[in-house]
Amino acid sequence: MNEKRRRAHDKLAALPGVHSVRRPVGDGRDFDLFYARTGDESAHPIVVVPGGPGAASVALYRAMRTRWAARGLDVIMLEHRGVGMSRHDDDGADLPAGALTIEAVVDDVAAVLDDAGVATATVYGTSYGTYLAAGVGVRHPERVHAMVLDSPLLSADDVDEVRAAIRRVLWDGAEPGTSDVADKMRRLVDEGVLHATDTQIAADLYGYAGPDVLRRQLDLLLTGHDWLWGAVGFGTRFMFERKTPYHHEPDLVGRIGYRELNYGAVPDGRPLDPAVALRELASGDPDFVAEPFDLIAAMPGFTWPTVVVSGGRDLTTPPSVAHRIASLIPDAVLVELPGAGHSVLDAKEPAALEIALAVDAGRADELPDRAAELDAQAGSLAFRLLKWGIGAAAVAESVVPAAVPRAVRSVTATS
């Protein structure tokens, strides 16, 4: 650990509510795993597990924890091993690859509850964090008071559902308002302008900004204006893939998604395959080995109140996966937000807060009747600015004639 990083680490460690617990590396040594607790202590705090792997917690979600605590919630977030404050061993070296597994992280959650003196908690996971949350239910069921699975994963076979959802919307145009979007996508693929590596950009634009913004982007591409698409691709990679110390550090832990959850599935050779881009992003071997849990077999044994949250425009963990999970868990409450994309916690935090408050108050069964209210909640500031900026730039660009003909190439590859 260099001096600059040490200073940042020490500053975060001194924040109110930040604690550490000794955890095994897996080779006979221990290291400090950090967590933050915000709000008045309660019998059943809410443990929030973000997506990734790679998202930190202590610094990245500090403002969110403050907002949630102001509404009366007792919030705990652990810093995922291999990330941020939990990245290093006692000598300041990065944790070894063997220390970074889903099962180890799930056991870390239980150890944090022990250290905090908490018997049972509500576990709120989003995206990759839902697999960790469900893993707590498998390995430590006695610690679960309730559970929220926001934009959930189910198994390594989810890629088949993801491909089907992306192609249904972006290739077949089978969802309302997407027929012309799909027509434009097919034309751009046929012309060699859009490649499989552009799939996630299109899926994210549809999910977070909606079909109208995506349609404007595609119109620009069809008329030779490709700089904005390249800028969007750069922006999304900057937000979600770039390593930022103590905020987003996927370099060590990214292997978990590939080895244990099949993030880099073998491409199927058909258009708009998100696995192509994910395999290119892999910093090491992208091949799948095995997933740690059989959630399909385990979920029927979950006995605690569970809320499953799904965005209607989510093409990363599509609604079909959420529906299946809700059918597996006894008496699960399915909350569908038609206008939301992936990870309500991150993209529409006010709605996530209302869901957490309802679960904390034992009123989870009321949430489906509040779906329209929740869907109407404002998006998180960063996502509102992203949507506004893309839309405004698209309008401005559309009135400027193309200076030169568009080259037939992948715009993402050169952005």
N, C-alpha and C positions, 0 to 999 in steps of 0.2 A: 504494500500500500504506500503510494507516494505521499509526500507531505501535504500537498493540496487536498488530496482525498482524505487524509487523516484529519485535517482541520474541519472539513465538511462533516465528516463522520462524528467528530466530537461535538460539533454544534448541534447536530440532530439528536445525539444521545442525551444532551442536556435539556431537551425540550420537556415540558411537563407531560407526565403520563407515558413517557417512553421507558421501557424496561428491557431486560435481556434475560435469557434463560440458557443454561448450558445444554447443548445437544450433541449427540454423537455424529462424528464425521462418517464413521463406518469402517475406519481402519484402526480403531483403538484410541483415537484422539477425540477431543470434544472441541466445540467452538461456540461462540456467542450468537444466538439467534435473537433478533430484536422484535419487539412488538410495541404497539401504542394502544393505550386505553384512554378514551375521552368521554366525559359525561359523568353524571352521578352514578355510583355503582349500584347495580341491581342484582336480583337473584338470577335473571336470565338475560345476560347481555347479548348483543347481536355481533357475531363474528362475520365481518365482511371479507370475502376472498375475491380479489380482482382477477381479471383475465390474464392471458399470456400464453405460455410462460414468459416472464420477463418484466411484468409490471411490478414496481415497488409499491410500498404502502405508506410508510411513515411520512415521507415528504410529499409524495404525489397526491395523497388523499387527505392531507392535513385539513384543508379548508372544508372538505366534505364532512369530515368527522365533527368539525366545529358546528356546522349547520345542523347536523343530525342531533348532536348533543343539545343544541339550543331548543330542539323540539322534544326533549326528554328522553332520548335514547342513550343507552350505555353501549358504546361502540368499541370493539376490539379489532385490530388489524395486525396480522403478523407480517413481517418482512420475509418473503419467500427465500428459503435457503438458496445461495448462489446469486442473490440479487441485492444490490444496495448495501444496507447496513449488515446484512447476513451473508455477505459474499465471501468473507475471508476467514482463514483459520487464525490461530493465536499468533502466528508469525507474520501475518499480513499477506499471506499468499492466497490466491484464489482456491476455493474448495475444489477437490478433485472430481472428475466426472462421476466416479462411483458413488459419491455422496448425493448426487442429484437424481432422485427418483420420486415418483408420485407417492409411493408408500411412505417414504421418509417425510415428505411434506405433510401428509395426513397425520402422521404421528406427531409432527411438530405442533399441529393445531391442538391436539390433546395435551401436549406438554405445556403449551401456553395457558390453557385453561387451568391446569394444575398450578402453575406458578401464580396465576391471578386469583386463585382461590375460588374458582367457578366450577360448580358441579355440572350444570347443564346450560346450554346456550342455543339461541337461534342462529343457524348458520346460513348466511346469505352469500351465494356464489354467483358469479356472472361469467359466461362463456367458459373458458378453461377452468375457472374457479368453481363451476358447477360440478365438474368431475371430482375436484378435491372435496367439495362439500358432500357429495354423495359418498365419496370414499370414507369420510368421517362416519357416515351412517353405516358403512360396511364394517369398518375396523373398530369403531368406538360408539356403538349405538346408544350406550348408556349416557353419553354426553350431549345428545341431541334433544333439545326441547321443541324446536320447530325448524323448518327449513324453507328457504326460498331459492328456487333454481331459475335464474334469469338467463334467457337465451342458452338453453342447456345443451350439453353434449351427452350422448348415451354410450357410444361404442366406437371402435376403430372403423366400423362399417358405415359411419355417418356420411362418409364421402359420397356414397351412392345417392343419398337423399340430397346432399348439397348440389351435386351435378344435376340431378333431376329438377331441383327448384330453379337453379340458374337458367337452365335451358328452357324450362317452362315459361319463364318470364322474359328472358332476353333473347331467346332464339325462336320460340314458338309464339310468343305474344299471347299466351293463354290467360293472363290476368287482365282484369279491366284496365283500359287505358294504356296497354303496352303493345298493341298490335303494330303500331307504326314504329315504336322503339325497336321491336324485334326486326322489322323490315330493314331499318337503317343498320342495325347490328349485322345482319346477314350480308348486306351490300358491302359494308366496310371490311368484313372478313373476306368476302369473295375478291375484293380489290387488293387484298394484302396489306391493308392499313392497320387493322386490328388483328392481334395475334392472341394466342391463349394466355400470354403473360399479361394482357390487358384485362382479363376477365374480372379480377378482383377490384380493379378501379371502377369498372362499370357496375359491379354488384354493390360496391360501397356507395357510389353516387345514387343508385336507385334506393338503397336502404336508408341513407342518412338525409339525402336532399330531395328524393322523390322522382317520379318519372318525367316531370316537366323539365327539371334541370338537366337530367340525363339526355332528354330529347334535344335540348338546345346544344349540348356538347356534341352530340352526334351530327347535328346539322352543320356545326362548324367544321367538323372533320370532313364531311361530304363536300364542302365547298373550299377545302384546302387550308383551313385555319386550324393548325394542329398545335400551336404553342400552348394554348390554354389546357388542352388535354395533358400535354407533357407536364405543365405546371401542377395540375391536379395530382398526377401520378407522383411527382416529386413531393408535393405537400403531404399526401397520405403516407408515403414512405417516411417522411420526416416525422410525422406525428406518431406512427404506429410501429416503425421498424428501426429507426435511428437509436443508437445507444446514447442515453443521456444519464450521466451518473446520478444515482439515488432516485431516479424517476423511472427510467425504462432501460433495462440491461438484459437483453435476451441472449447475449453472446455465450454465456456458460450454460444456461438452462434451456435454450431453444431445443436442444437435443431431446428433451423429454417429450415434446410434442411429436417429434418424428418417430422416435423409438417406441413410445408407449401409446400414442394415440393416432398414429398413421397420418400425420399432417401432410407428409410428402408421398401420398399414395401413388402407385404406378399409374401413369397417364393412360387413359383408355383410347386415345387416338381420335376422339371426336372433338368438334369445336367447343370452345368455352369451357375448358377443363381447368378449374382452379388449382389442381395439383401441379400443373406445369410451373406456374410462378412460384409456388411454395417450394418445389424441389430446387429451383434456381436460387432461392433465398437461403437454403440450408448451408450452414457454415461447416458442416461435417457430413457424415454419411446420412442420407435422408431416408434410408430404408427402415421400414417398420420391423420391430422385433416381437413384442407382445404387450398387450395391455394388462394392467395389474388386477383389475376387477371385472367380474361379470355382472354388470349392473342390471342387465335384463333379468338375470336370475335373482339378484339381491333385492331389487326395488319392491317386489310384492311383499317383502317382509318389513318394509319401513312402516312404523306404527305411529309416528309423530305427525302433527299437522304439516302439510307441505303445500306450498304455492308454486306453480309453474308459470313463468312469465314468458310470453312470446310476442315478438314484433311481427306484424303482418308483412313487412317488407324486408325481413331478415333473410338474406341469402348466404349468410355465413353459418348459422345454425338454424336451419329453416323451421317453420311452424310444424311440419310433419314430424320432426323429431320431438318437439315439445308435446304434441298430441300423444305420441306413443308413450312418452314418459308419464304423462298424466294418466294414461290408461293402465300403467304398470303399478303405480303407487296407490294403495287403497285410500279412497276419499280425497285424493289430491284435488286442489282447486286450480283450475286453468284460467289464467288471466290473459286475454288476447288484446293487444293494442294495434289496431289495423294500420295506423300511421307511423309506427315505430320501426326502426331498423334493429341492428344488432346491439346488444348490451344496453338495456334500459338504464342501468346504473350509471353508465358513462354518457350516453347520448341524451337521456331524458331523466336526469337525476331527481327532479321534483316528484316525478311519478314513482320512482324507486323508493323515495323517502316515504311517500304515502303508503306504499305497499308494506314497507318495513314497520311503520307505525300501526297499521291494521293487524299485522301478524303479532306484534308485541302486545297489542291490546286484546288478543284472542278473537279478532273479528275478521279472520281471513275469508270466511264464507261470504262476506259482503262484497268482496273485491270484484267478482264478475259483473255485478250490477253497477259498479263504478267504472267500468272499462272506458266508457266514452269520456268521462271526466278525467281519468288518468291519461288517456290518449291525447287530450287537449292541453295537457300541461306543457309549458314551454320546454324546449330542448335546452340542454346545457349550453352555456355561453360559447364555448369553443366550437361546438357543432352549429350553433346559430350563425356565428361569424363565418364559418366555412361555407355554409349554404348560401348566405348573403353574398359573400365575396365571389363565389363561382357564378352565381346568377348574374350579378352586376357585371362581371368581366365578360360573361357570355354575350350579354346585350351590347356592351361596348365593342366587342370584337366583331359582332355580326354586321355592324355598319361600316367596317373598314374592309375594302377590297383586298383580296390576297395579293401580296406583292409578287410572289412567284408561284408556279404550279407546285402542287404537293408531290413530293417524291413518294413512290410506292414503297413503304417501309413500315417497320414497327415504330410507332411514336414513343412507346414506353422505353424501348431499348436505347433511345438517344436522349431521353429527357434527363 
